[in-house]
Amino acid sequence: MWFIKQGMKYGAAMVAASGLALAIWMVIFMIRPLPMASETIGMQIPAGASVRGIADQLVSAGVLTEPYSFLLLVKLSGSGSQLQAGDYALNTPLQAMALIDILKHGTFDQFKLQLIEGKTFADFRQKLAQMPGIRHDTVMLSDSELMQQISGQAMHPEGWFFPDTYFLDAQSSDADLYKRAYQKMAQHLSVAWEARQPGLPYRSMYEALVMASIVEKETGVEEERPQIAGVFVNRLRKGMRLQTDPTVIYGMGTRYRGNITKKDLLTDTAYNTYTRSGLPPTPIALPGLASIQAALHPAKTNALYFVANGQGRHVFTSTLEAHNQAVRAYQLKKH
């Protein structure tokens, strides 16, 4: 009997100790800033998401390192039925109760910016400058000064910002978003460059970025991008001019009014790939990941030409004769 009583006392002591340890842990979890993976994390909670689903999403996004403390705190605070779907921008430092309070207030769509593949840096600057609810700290900076601030180099900005959906809150600076988009592009480009196909005719990672921007502007059909890149890589290897209209249009700048003429193709600029050999000096747009991968893993093809078929895709050919036939079939019949 004595052993049973002692065992019961020991068990009760263990329960009490466990309860105390749990209480201490929860207090620490509540007052210590969450170990977020980055300074600002954007996430979208879909309608109908369960509390467990939200917790798992917070872990995947890098807001939490594990879901259980958050789940327990939500239960203890009686907040389970109050968490709402929406778009959120979460910024450090952030405590657990503040996170729960944010998730009770729903959507923040007015602080979401979508940077679209194929747009230019000028489009990006204009869109961000017109965005309400954030601090516009860089509007008086030149492009060169802006790049110096966010990258440490006064380089040409085109192509260096990764197209994605970005989330901001009312305390965010436009400089923060520029830096995030630049760092994301630099990271994606570096990883892709290290895994590139051997023997490509690029002298640097930057030239791959230039090619990716051309591929981005030449087609909106993702599965065609490696073929487009394959054609341009073949032309570079043979010393042929790229002869791609989007580079000419970029070089025209504000002179472009929606149509490109034969005179435009013959007017020399640094970006006219009809009058100059090799790649243009800079990217011509903001390429997405699919175009970066295509530039670094082009299709192995004999094609040297392509022409739009009028249905959003292209016809690829390996000889000038076949190309001219395709032009007559798909382009001249439209006129």
Secondary structure, 3 states (H helix, E strand, C coil): CHHHHHHHHHHHHHHHHHHHHHHHHHHHHHHCCCCCCCCEEEEEECCCCCHHHHHHHHHHHCCCCCCHHHHHHHHHHCCCCCCCCEEEEEECCCCHHHHHHHHCCCCCHHHEEECCCCCCHHHHHHHHHCCCCCECCCCCCCHHHHHHHHHCCCCCCCCCCCCCEEECCCCCEHHHHHHHHHHHHHHHHHHHHHCCCCCCCCCCHHHHHHHHHHHHHHCCCHHHHHHHHHHHHHHHHHCCCCCCHHHHHHHHHHHCCCCCCHHHHHCCCCCCCCCCCCCCCCCCCCCCHHHHHHHHCCCCCCCCEEEECCCCCEEEECCHHHHHHHHHHHCHHHC
